[in-house]
Amino acid sequence: MYRYVDVRYFCCITCDLSFLVQDYQILTNMEAFRLRNKKKIFNDPVYGFIDIPDKLHFDIIESSCFQRLRRIKQAGLSHLVYPGALHTRFQHCLGAMYLMRHAVRILQSKGYEITKDETQAASLAILLHDIGHGPFSHTLEKTLVHDISHEEISLLLMHELNQNLDGQLEEAIAVFKGTHLKRFLSKLVSSQLDVDRLDYLKRDSFFTGVVEGSINAERLISMIEVVDNELAIEAKGIYSVEHFIVARSLMYWQVYLHKTVLSAESMLTKALERAQEISRRRKLFATPALSYFLEHIIDVTAFKNDASVLEKFCRLDDFDIFTSLKVWINDEDPILSYLSNSIVNRHLFRIELQDASFSEEKIALLHQRAQKCWNLRTDETNYFVVEGHTSNHAYHPKQAKINIIYKDGSIKDISEASDQLNISVLSQPVTKYFVCYPKELM
């Protein structure tokens, strides 16, 4: 036995070094394969193939907080009006990343210096810009959490990811916050003509079938210039900008602020408010992720003082809400049961819209009818009669301007440069007042 061991040892120390070289090459090839395996391609119905540019992008997309975006609808409850609007925030973020990288390539081709690291930072900033969205996107933004926007939550998540990635997102965070030295990169993430808006208009138009909202994103991107560290559009692209502004206005009133969508969103908000009220005085069924946000008042302070709040938020998605609604249909509380059944089975409230606020007499009459119809307390009628208003700017005059640059170097704001449309009119806020209530009150 001893001799046998000696022979093996001798063979090992006198073997040809080519075996070691071969082992090293195998390990190297495995590492190369592992990296290649992270060069994924998504087949997007809007743009075609979208490639994941590097390992860092891949790792972020694979993270649980980003994968959550697959379970959050991009257009909220718009699918109750447009059945095709079932696309997700995940798709939107990938599309916005695709447009960002395309925009950077266009600027580089025009001679603007954008380094590889800056390209990556801009790409990551737009990829993560919506990671802080809650269930059904904007619908419950002020219901489940208070005094904190989805942008602020996105930033908190970016800092969390940055710690886990040894600081690799520092520059991306600067682009997202608007503190990067190259301000035009930040404007591509957030401005009145950014790749975020370009993608959601093109994508939402595609999935809803509202062709009036379709825009030529590629044309707009090809017209981008940089002047004094700010974005501008070549004068020959002015008609594309005009179309973009009009398309955005039409999409808001035909899709995002469609009267039936407003009704559904109001009902869902009221259902969650009722669930919160009940959860704070008795046990109410909800998914574990949702229960925490029903039982506690979560605001910006809670997010900043308790790291677990952010973790709990990342477990919350559309499925938590809808699963709970389905169970609440049979809850002992008649208000929660009624609202949940109406949402799940699409028995939506009637809604009226007008340019001026509704008379106090009309609102009071609706409250009286609701109280009598369901034998409610005075304070409970607010769950059945929802009054509010909504407004939108097609082009906001007090936000970062869309600048048009002419061949002589002069620059004009689009509201001054436009000769086909009265942009100054589109710059005024359009406000509509609404009241929604059960059809039984008619």
Summary of the structure (lengths in Angstrom):
residues: 442
radius of gyration: 26.9
end to end distance: 98.2
largest distance: 105.9
contacts: 1399
relative contact order: 0.10
helix: 58%
strand: 11%
